[in-house]
């Protein structure tokens, strides 16, 4: 068991990035593999969104439950438990024999994967100062790009040569290695326990949800997730069935898009630190609108699929770095995991709603194509249009609260309730 020790920010970010890579790959690989396991298990491809939604719905329930207890433990130990559960559930997915058993495995994976994400982001937010947090979170979110550049193409190749079950076993084995590394090299993260011990009373979950800053933050979270996951679970099926993109080249858009997203995230993090989440997030939202329209409503025959796929991923990357950095500034350390866990619940429930809505909008047409894809893209674009206004409101409120906290600290006004400007104290 590691003792208290100094660990560089870079090492913490790298370890959390590795944890996030496994967590993200476990989720995102299921959607590109959808047509493969749908064929192998006799599942309609229009139901792939339901399988993705099962994970996110379970993660949402776990996030609600985690809001009651995650802040009571060392974040490193809690992360280890949740990640080990995710590894076991991922391996179980490889043993699925039909729709019901695959859904069950994905539900269990969501029950562990949701809290793991919120704990990982809590560790970064607690150990990295706010003035460098955009860069740190941008680096952690590169895990999504790496999962696209290396993970998803590798999973597709593994499925091509060894069957759709092999990627599940491979990710589970990789996850076990990464979890052991996180257990032995991450420092204990107990600052929130000390801060909470210094307060006169704990902040309950309902009281936490009563803060306007948090309510606005969670509403913004729901918009971001629903807008994306009306389309994301169906990208693989859309490219193969509607665009006619060959299955043996499906790895290429993810590879090229992942590289483009990797570069973007390296730039977007420092940009958020310099210009603020509203500016960067608005630019990202505009790019999401443009790439969604071109990719799903007016895709020209001359435009290579990897190019528009890359534009879509770059746009989402810019938007997501801004959004995550802004929401990380909302809570105080003493309630950070609770806040993140509830945010994870909102995030995954909105993701599930988006995935289930896509399953309602889409149909398998007699000619083998997916019907309703333009309608799904239209709903996604309508939700994306609302995001800049949400970013502006939340950023204004967060800045006001941070200024009040600074004044309270300067005048030595202490208190008992985190997230209240008159009751904040920082150890």
C-alpha positions in Angstrom: 0.0 0.0 0.0 1.6 3.3 -1.0 2.2 5.9 1.7 1.7 9.6 1.3 4.3 10.8 -1.2 4.8 13.5 -3.7 3.8 12.6 -7.2 4.1 15.0 -10.1 1.0 16.4 -11.8 2.3 14.9 -15.1 2.4 11.4 -13.5 -1.1 11.8 -12.1 -2.5 13.0 -15.4 -0.8 10.1 -17.2 -2.1 7.5 -14.8 -5.7 8.9 -14.9 -5.4 9.1 -18.7 -4.6 5.4 -18.8 -7.5 4.6 -16.6 -9.8 6.7 -18.7 -8.5 5.0 -21.9 -9.7 1.6 -20.7 -12.9 3.1 -19.4 -13.6 4.9 -22.7 -12.5 2.1 -24.9 -14.8 -0.3 -23.1 -17.7 2.0 -24.0 -16.9 3.3 -27.4 -15.8 0.0 -29.0 -19.2 -1.5 -28.5 -20.8 0.8 -31.0 -18.4 0.2 -33.9 -18.6 -3.5 -33.2 -22.4 -3.3 -33.2 -23.0 -4.7 -36.7 -20.5 -7.6 -35.9 -22.1 -8.8 -32.7 -25.6 -8.0 -34.0 -24.9 -10.5 -36.8 -23.3 -13.0 -34.5 -26.1 -12.9 -31.9 -29.0 -12.3 -34.3 -29.7 -8.8 -33.1 -31.2 -6.1 -35.4 -28.6 -3.3 -36.0 -31.2 -0.7 -35.1 -31.0 -2.1 -31.5 -27.3 -1.3 -31.1 -28.3 2.0 -29.6 -30.3 0.1 -27.0 -27.2 -1.8 -26.0 -25.2 1.4 -25.7 -28.1 2.9 -23.7 -28.2 0.0 -21.3 -24.6 0.9 -20.2 -25.4 4.5 -19.8 -28.7 4.0 -18.0 -26.9 1.7 -15.4 -24.1 4.2 -15.1 -26.7 6.9 -14.3 -28.2 4.8 -11.5 -24.7 4.1 -10.1 -24.0 7.8 -10.2 -27.1 8.6 -8.2 -26.1 6.0 -5.6 -22.5 7.1 -5.6 -23.6 10.6 -4.7 -24.4 9.3 -1.2 -21.1 7.7 -0.3 -18.2 8.3 -2.7 -16.9 11.3 -0.8 -16.5 9.1 2.3 -13.5 7.1 0.9 -10.0 7.7 -0.3 -10.5 8.4 -4.0 -7.7 6.0 -5.1 -9.2 3.0 -3.3 -12.7 3.8 -4.6 -11.3 4.1 -8.1 -9.5 0.7 -7.8 -12.8 -1.0 -6.8 -14.9 0.5 -9.5 -12.3 -0.2 -12.2 -11.9 -3.9 -11.2 -15.7 -4.3 -11.4 -15.6 -2.8 -14.9 -12.9 -5.2 -15.9 -14.9 -8.2 -14.8 -18.1 -7.0 -16.5 -16.2 -6.3 -19.8 -14.9 -9.9 -19.8 -18.4 -11.1 -19.1 -19.6 -9.3 -22.3 -17.4 -11.6 -24.3 -19.4 -14.6 -23.0 -22.8 -13.2 -24.1 -25.0 -15.7 -25.9 -27.8 -13.3 -26.9 -29.3 -9.9 -26.5 -30.4 -10.4 -22.9 -27.0 -11.6 -21.7 -25.1 -8.9 -23.5 -27.5 -6.3 -22.1 -26.9 -7.7 -18.6 -23.1 -7.6 -19.0 -23.3 -4.0 -20.3 -25.6 -3.0 -17.4 -23.0 -4.3 -14.9 -20.2 -2.5 -16.8 -22.2 0.7 -16.5 -22.7 0.2 -12.7 -18.9 0.3 -12.3 -17.8 2.4 -15.2 -19.9 5.4 -14.4 -18.5 6.0 -10.9 -15.0 5.2 -12.2 -15.2 8.1 -14.6 -16.4 10.6 -11.9 -13.7 9.4 -9.5 -11.0 9.8 -12.1 -12.0 13.3 -13.0 -12.3 14.2 -9.3 -8.7 13.1 -8.7 -7.4 15.4 -11.5 -9.6 18.3 -10.4 -8.5 17.9 -6.8 -4.7 17.6 -7.4 -4.3 20.1 -10.3 -4.8 23.9 -9.6 -7.5 25.6 -11.6 -5.1 27.7 -13.6 -3.6 24.6 -15.1 -6.7 22.4 -15.1 -7.8 23.1 -18.7 -4.5 21.7 -19.9 -4.6 18.8 -17.5 -8.2 17.8 -18.4 -7.4 18.3 -22.1 -4.5 15.8 -21.7 -6.7 13.3 -19.8 -9.3 13.6 -22.5 -6.7 12.6 -25.1 -7.6 9.1 -23.9 -10.6 9.4 -26.1 -8.4 10.2 -29.1 -6.0 7.3 -28.3 -9.0 5.0 -28.0 -10.0 6.1 -31.4 -6.5 6.1 -33.0 -5.4 2.8 -31.5 -8.2 1.2 -29.5 -11.2 1.1 -31.8 -9.2 0.2 -35.0 -7.5 -2.6 -33.0 -10.8 -3.8 -31.6 -12.2 -3.9 -35.2 -9.2 -5.8 -36.4 -9.4 -8.2 -33.5 -13.0 -8.8 -34.3 -12.2 -9.3 -37.9 -9.6 -12.0 -37.2 -10.8 -13.5 -34.0 -14.5 -12.8 -33.7 -16.4 -10.1 -32.0 -15.8 -11.6 -28.5 -12.1 -11.1 -28.6 -12.0 -7.3 -28.2 -14.0 -7.7 -24.9 -11.4 -10.1 -23.5 -8.6 -8.0 -24.8 -9.9 -4.8 -23.1 -10.5 -6.6 -19.9 -6.9 -7.9 -19.8 -5.5 -4.4 -20.6 -7.8 -2.9 -17.9 -6.4 -5.3 -15.3 -2.8 -4.1 -16.0 -3.8 -0.4 -15.9 -5.8 -0.8 -12.7 -2.8 -2.4 -11.0 -0.6 0.5 -12.2 -3.1 3.0 -10.8 -3.3 1.2 -7.4 0.5 1.1 -6.9 1.5 4.5 -8.4 -1.4 6.9 -7.6 -1.0 8.7 -4.3 -3.8 8.5 -1.7 -6.3 11.2 -2.3 -7.8 12.1 1.1 -7.8 15.9 1.1 -11.6 16.0 0.7 -11.9 13.8 3.9 -9.8 16.3 5.9 -11.8 19.2 4.5 -15.1 17.5 5.4 -13.8 16.6 8.9 -13.2 20.3 9.4 -16.8 21.3 8.7 -19.5 21.3 11.3 -21.8 19.2 9.1 -21.9 17.3 5.8 -23.7 18.7 2.8 -26.5 16.3 1.8 -27.2 15.4 -1.7 -30.5 17.3 -1.9 -28.8 20.4 -0.5 -26.1 20.0 -3.0 -28.7 19.8 -5.8 -30.3 23.0 -4.4 -27.4 25.2 -5.6 -28.2 27.1 -8.8 -24.7 26.7 -10.1 -25.0 23.0 -9.9 -28.4 22.9 -11.4 -27.2 24.9 -14.4 -24.1 22.7 -14.7 -26.2 19.5 -14.8 -28.6 21.0 -17.4 -25.6 21.8 -19.6 -24.3 18.3 -19.1 -27.6 16.8 -20.3 -27.6 19.0 -23.4 -24.1 18.0 -24.4 -24.6 14.3 -23.9 -28.0 14.0 -25.6 -26.8 16.0 -28.6 -23.9 13.6 -29.1 -25.4 10.3 -28.4 -28.4 10.6 -30.6 -25.8 10.0 -33.4 -22.7 8.4 -31.9 -24.0 4.8 -31.3 -25.0 4.6 -34.9 -21.9 5.9 -36.7 -20.6 2.5 -37.7 -24.0 1.2 -39.0 -24.6 4.5 -40.8 -21.2 4.5 -42.6 -21.6 0.8 -43.7 -25.3 0.7 -44.5 -26.1 4.2 -45.8 -22.8 5.5 -47.1 -21.6 2.1 -48.3 -18.2 2.4 -46.5 -16.4 -1.0 -46.6 -16.2 -3.0 -43.3 -12.5 -3.8 -43.8 -11.7 0.0 -43.9 -13.9 1.0 -41.0 -10.8 1.3 -38.8 -9.5 4.2 -41.0 -12.0 6.9 -40.0 -11.4 6.2 -36.3 -7.7 6.2 -36.8 -7.6 9.5 -38.8 -10.2 11.1 -36.6 -8.4 10.1 -33.5 -5.1 11.7 -34.6 -7.0 14.9 -35.5 -8.7 14.9 -32.2 -5.4 14.2 -30.4 -3.9 17.3 -31.9 -7.0 19.4 -31.2 -7.2 18.4 -27.5 -3.5 19.3 -27.0 -4.4 22.8 -28.3 -7.9 23.2 -26.9 -6.8 22.7 -23.2 -4.4 25.7 -23.1 -7.0 27.7 -25.2 -9.6 27.2 -22.5 -7.1 28.3 -19.9 -6.4 31.5 -21.9 -9.7 32.4 -23.5 -12.3 30.7 -21.2 -14.7 27.8 -21.7 -17.4 30.0 -23.3 -15.3 31.1 -26.3 -13.7 27.7 -27.0 -17.0 25.8 -26.4 -18.9 28.1 -28.7 -16.4 27.6 -31.5 -16.6 23.8 -30.9 -20.4 23.9 -31.0 -20.4 25.8 -34.3 -18.0 23.2 -35.8 -20.3 20.4 -34.4 -23.2 21.9 -36.2 -21.4 22.2 -39.5 -19.9 18.7 -39.4 -23.2 17.2 -38.4 -25.0 18.9 -41.3 -22.4 17.9 -43.9 -21.9 14.4 -42.5 -25.5 13.3 -42.0 -27.7 15.6 -44.2 -25.6 16.7 -47.2 -22.6 14.4 -47.5 -21.1 15.0 -51.0 -19.9 12.0 -52.9 -16.4 13.6 -53.4 -15.7 14.1 -49.7 -13.7 11.3 -48.1 -15.4 9.7 -45.1 -12.3 10.0 -42.9 -12.2 13.8 -43.5 -15.8 14.5 -42.3 -15.4 12.0 -39.5 -12.2 13.8 -38.4 -14.0 17.1 -38.5 -16.8 15.7 -36.3 -14.4 14.4 -33.7 -12.3 17.6 -33.7 -15.4 19.7 -33.1 -16.7 17.4 -30.3 -13.2 17.5 -28.7 -13.1 21.3 -28.5 -16.6 21.4 -27.1 -16.0 18.7 -24.5 -12.7 20.2 -23.2 -14.4 23.5 -22.6 -17.5 21.9 -21.0 -15.4 19.6 -18.6 -13.1 22.3 -17.6 -16.0 24.6 -16.7 -17.9 22.0 -14.7 -14.7 21.1 -12.8 -14.8 24.6 -11.3 -18.3 24.3 -9.8 -17.8 22.2 -6.7 -15.6 22.5 -3.6 -13.1 19.7 -2.9 -15.1 18.4 0.1 -18.0 17.5 -2.2 -16.2 17.0 -5.5 -16.7 13.2 -5.9 -20.4 13.6 -4.8 -20.8 16.4 -7.4 -19.0 14.3 -10.1 -21.0 11.2 -9.3 -24.3 13.1 -9.6 -23.0 14.7 -12.8 -22.1 11.2 -14.1 -25.6 10.2 -13.3 -27.0 13.1 -15.3 -24.5 12.5 -18.1 -25.2 8.8 -18.5 -29.0 9.2 -18.2 -28.9 11.9 -20.9 -26.7 9.6 -23.0 -29.1 6.8 -22.5 -32.0 9.0 -23.5 -30.1 10.1 -26.6 -29.3 6.4 -27.5 -32.9 5.2 -26.8 -34.3 8.2 -28.8 -32.1 7.3 -31.7 -33.4 3.7 -31.5 -36.9 5.1 -31.8 -36.1 7.4 -34.7 -34.1 4.9 -36.7 -35.5 1.8 -38.5 -34.0 -1.0 -40.6 -35.3 -0.4 -44.2 -35.9 -3.3 -46.6 -32.9 -2.1 -48.7 -30.6 -2.6 -45.8 -30.1 1.1 -45.0 -31.0 2.9 -41.8 -34.1 5.1 -42.0 -34.6 8.3 -40.0 -30.9 9.3 -39.9 -31.7 12.9 -41.0 -34.3 13.3 -38.3 -31.8 12.1 -35.7 -29.2 14.6 -37.0 -31.8 17.4 -36.9 -32.6 16.7 -33.2 -28.9 16.6 -32.4 -28.3 19.9 -34.1 -31.2 21.6 -32.3 -29.8 20.6 -28.9 -26.3 21.8 -29.9 -27.7 25.2 -30.7 -28.6 25.7 -27.0 -25.1 24.9 -25.7 -23.4 28.3 -26.2 -26.0 30.1 -24.1 -25.6 27.4 -21.3 -21.8 27.9 -21.4 -22.2 31.6 -21.0 -24.6 31.4 -18.1 -22.5 28.8 -16.2 -19.2 30.6 -16.7 -20.7 33.8 -15.4 -22.1 32.1 -12.3 -18.8 30.2 -11.6 -16.7 33.4 -11.9 -19.0 35.2 -9.5 -18.8 32.4 -7.0 -15.0 32.1 -7.3 -14.7 35.9 -6.7 -16.9 35.6 -3.6 -14.8 32.7 -2.3 -11.6 34.6 -2.8 -13.1 37.6 -0.9 -14.3 35.3 1.9 -10.8 33.7 2.2 -9.2 37.2 2.2 -11.4 38.4 5.1 -11.0 35.1 7.0 -14.7 34.4 7.0 -15.0 30.6 7.6 -18.1 28.5 7.6 -19.6 25.0 7.3 -21.3 24.7 3.9 -19.2 24.1 0.8 -20.2 25.8 -2.3 -21.6 28.8 -0.4 -19.5 31.9 -0.9 -20.0 32.8 2.8 -19.2 29.4 4.1 -16.2 28.2 2.0 -12.9 27.4 3.6 -9.9 25.8 1.9 -7.4 23.8 3.8 
